[in-house]
Amino acid sequence: MSKILYFGNLPFTTTAADLTKLVKPLAEVISARIGLDKKTHKSRGFGFVEVPDGSARAVIAALHGTKLGGRELKVNESAPHPTQKDLSWKNKERMEYEEIFDE
Protein backbone atom coordinates (compact mmCIF):
# COMPACT_ATOMS: atom_id res chain seq x y z
CA MET A 1 0.00 0.00 0.00
CA SER A 2 1.05 3.62 -0.37
CA LYS A 3 0.56 7.05 1.16
CA ILE A 4 0.15 10.39 -0.55
CA LEU A 5 2.20 13.22 0.91
CA TYR A 6 1.26 16.88 0.60
CA PHE A 7 4.05 19.34 -0.22
CA GLY A 8 3.09 22.95 0.49
CA ASN A 9 4.80 26.30 -0.02
CA LEU A 10 6.62 25.08 -3.13
CA PRO A 11 8.29 27.59 -5.42
CA PHE A 12 5.95 28.28 -8.35
CA THR A 13 8.59 26.99 -10.77
CA THR A 14 8.66 23.49 -9.20
CA THR A 15 7.72 20.63 -11.54
CA ALA A 16 6.64 17.05 -10.85
CA ALA A 17 10.13 15.98 -11.96
CA ASP A 18 11.66 18.32 -9.35
CA LEU A 19 9.49 16.75 -6.63
CA THR A 20 10.52 13.29 -7.78
CA LYS A 21 14.23 14.25 -7.63
CA LEU A 22 13.72 15.69 -4.13
CA VAL A 23 12.06 12.56 -2.70
CA LYS A 24 13.88 9.85 -4.70
CA PRO A 25 16.95 9.64 -2.38
CA LEU A 26 14.62 9.03 0.58
CA ALA A 27 11.95 6.72 -0.87
CA GLU A 28 10.58 5.12 -4.00
CA VAL A 29 8.34 7.62 -5.79
CA ILE A 30 5.18 6.00 -7.14
CA SER A 31 3.79 9.25 -8.56
CA ALA A 32 4.25 13.01 -8.26
CA ARG A 33 2.04 15.88 -9.37
CA ILE A 34 1.79 19.63 -8.96
CA GLY A 35 -1.43 21.54 -8.26
CA LEU A 36 -2.17 23.73 -11.29
CA ASP A 37 -4.49 26.68 -11.74
CA LYS A 38 -7.40 25.68 -14.00
CA LYS A 39 -7.26 28.80 -16.16
CA THR A 40 -3.55 29.62 -16.41
CA HIS A 41 -2.15 26.09 -15.94
CA LYS A 42 0.55 27.58 -13.70
CA SER A 43 1.65 26.06 -10.41
CA ARG A 44 -0.40 26.93 -7.33
CA GLY A 45 2.57 26.27 -5.00
CA PHE A 46 1.68 22.80 -3.77
CA GLY A 47 2.03 19.21 -4.91
CA PHE A 48 1.55 15.58 -3.98
CA VAL A 49 3.96 12.64 -3.96
CA GLU A 50 2.88 9.03 -3.54
CA VAL A 51 5.36 6.84 -1.64
CA PRO A 52 5.21 3.36 -0.04
CA ASP A 53 3.66 3.25 3.46
CA GLY A 54 6.89 2.45 5.24
CA SER A 55 8.73 5.43 3.77
CA ALA A 56 6.18 8.18 4.41
CA ARG A 57 7.30 9.13 7.93
CA ALA A 58 10.96 9.22 6.91
CA VAL A 59 10.21 11.56 3.99
CA ILE A 60 8.15 13.87 6.22
CA ALA A 61 10.83 13.93 8.91
CA ALA A 62 13.60 14.62 6.40
CA LEU A 63 11.90 17.29 4.28
CA HIS A 64 9.38 19.18 6.47
CA GLY A 65 10.85 22.58 7.26
CA THR A 66 13.70 22.35 4.75
CA LYS A 67 14.14 25.04 2.12
CA LEU A 68 13.58 24.65 -1.59
CA GLY A 69 14.12 27.67 -3.81
CA GLY A 70 14.23 29.91 -0.74
CA ARG A 71 10.85 28.69 0.57
CA GLU A 72 10.31 26.58 3.68
CA LEU A 73 8.52 23.35 2.72
CA LYS A 74 5.49 22.05 4.54
CA VAL A 75 5.28 18.26 4.21
CA ASN A 76 2.63 16.05 5.75
CA GLU A 77 0.25 13.21 4.98
CA SER A 78 -2.43 14.28 2.57
CA ALA A 79 -5.96 14.31 3.96
CA PRO A 80 -8.90 13.30 1.79
CA HIS A 81 -10.39 16.25 -0.06
CA PRO A 82 -13.82 17.09 1.38
CA THR A 83 -16.72 17.10 -1.05
CA GLN A 84 -18.62 20.31 -1.71
CA LYS A 85 -21.56 18.86 0.20
CA ASP A 86 -19.37 18.44 3.30
CA LEU A 87 -18.07 22.02 3.13
CA SER A 88 -21.29 23.94 3.36
CA TRP A 89 -23.70 24.01 6.28
CA LYS A 90 -26.22 25.58 3.88
CA ASN A 91 -26.25 22.44 1.76
CA LYS A 92 -26.92 20.33 4.83
CA GLU A 93 -29.88 22.50 5.84
CA ARG A 94 -31.18 22.58 2.27
CA MET A 95 -31.00 18.79 2.04
CA GLU A 96 -32.96 18.36 5.28
CA TYR A 97 -35.50 20.93 4.10
CA GLU A 98 -35.95 19.12 0.77
CA GLU A 99 -36.34 15.78 2.53
CA ILE A 100 -39.38 17.18 4.40
CA PHE A 101 -41.14 17.81 1.10
CA ASP A 102 -40.12 14.44 -0.36
CA GLU A 103 -42.13 12.58 2.30
HULINKA-V262848 format. One line per field, one symbol per residue. ss: DSSP state (2 for helix, 1 for strand, 0 for the rest). psi: psi as a letter, one per 20 degrees, with the letter a starting at -180 (. if undefined). burial: I if it has 16 or more other C-alpha atoms within 10 Angstrom, else O. A space follows every 50 residues. Layout:
# HULINKA-V262848
ss: ???
psi: ???
burial: ???
This chain:
# HULINKA-V262848
ss: 01111111000000022222222200001111111100000011111111 11222222222220001100110111100000022220222222222222 220
psi: rrqppporkqqiiprhhggghghgihrpogqpqppqphgikqqjjrrppp rqgiighggghhhpirpokjpoqoprppqqpqrhhhhphghgggghghhg ih.
burial: OOIIIIIIIIIOOIIIOOIIOOIOOIIOIOOIIIIOOOOOOOIIIIIIII IOOOOIOOIIOOIOOOOOOOOIIIIIIOOOOOOOOOOOOOOOOOOOOOOO OOO
